[in-house]
Amino acid sequence: MGTVVESRTDFYLTKKERKRSIAEELLHDAALGKYRKRKVREIEERNNVPGVEKWKIKGKQSWKRAKHRRGD
């Protein structure tokens, strides 16, 4: 096992800003959050099949039409 040595910048953090684990620190980092969102968006765009959007049911009117066709 090793010892975690805090950097000099950690000295100036308040108790509220300090996290219990490095995972929590990474999750609350704003720059890393933007990076994760960008990467997730890129992966979703890459995996998205073009042309599927036009077949999805959108809006309240289409639900009413579907309900009417079913006879509910």
C-alpha positions in Angstrom: 0.0 0.0 0.0 1.1 3.5 -0.6 0.5 6.9 0.9 -1.5 9.6 -0.8 0.4 12.9 -0.8 -1.8 15.9 -1.3 -0.6 18.7 -3.6 -0.1 22.3 -2.5 -3.4 23.3 -4.1 -5.3 20.9 -1.9 -4.2 22.9 1.1 -6.4 25.8 0.0 -9.6 23.8 -0.5 -12.4 24.1 2.1 -14.0 21.1 3.7 -17.0 21.5 1.4 -14.8 21.4 -1.7 -12.8 18.3 -0.6 -14.2 15.0 -1.6 -13.9 11.6 0.1 -12.4 9.8 -2.9 -10.7 10.6 -6.2 -13.7 9.2 -8.0 -15.9 11.9 -6.4 -13.4 14.6 -7.3 -13.4 13.5 -10.9 -17.2 13.4 -11.0 -17.4 17.0 -9.7 -14.7 18.4 -11.9 -16.4 20.8 -14.4 -13.8 20.5 -17.2 -14.0 16.7 -17.0 -17.8 16.9 -17.0 -17.7 18.8 -20.3 -15.3 16.3 -21.8 -17.5 13.4 -20.8 -20.6 15.0 -22.2 -18.8 15.7 -25.5 -17.5 12.2 -25.8 -20.9 10.6 -25.0 -22.5 12.9 -27.7 -19.8 11.8 -30.2 -20.4 8.2 -29.5 -24.2 8.6 -29.7 -23.9 10.4 -33.1 -21.6 7.7 -34.4 -24.0 4.9 -33.3 -27.2 6.7 -34.4 -28.7 5.1 -37.5 -29.7 7.8 -40.0 -33.3 8.0 -41.1 -34.8 6.5 -37.9 -36.0 9.8 -36.5 -38.7 10.2 -39.1 -40.3 6.9 -37.9 -40.5 7.8 -34.3 -43.8 9.0 -32.8 -43.4 12.7 -31.9 -45.8 15.0 -30.2 -49.2 14.8 -28.6 -51.1 14.8 -32.0 -49.5 11.6 -33.1 -50.4 9.9 -29.8 -54.1 11.0 -30.4 -54.0 9.6 -33.9 -52.6 6.3 -32.7 -55.2 6.1 -29.9 -57.9 6.8 -32.5 -56.6 4.1 -34.8 -56.5 1.5 -32.0 -60.2 2.3 -31.1 -59.5 3.3 -27.5 
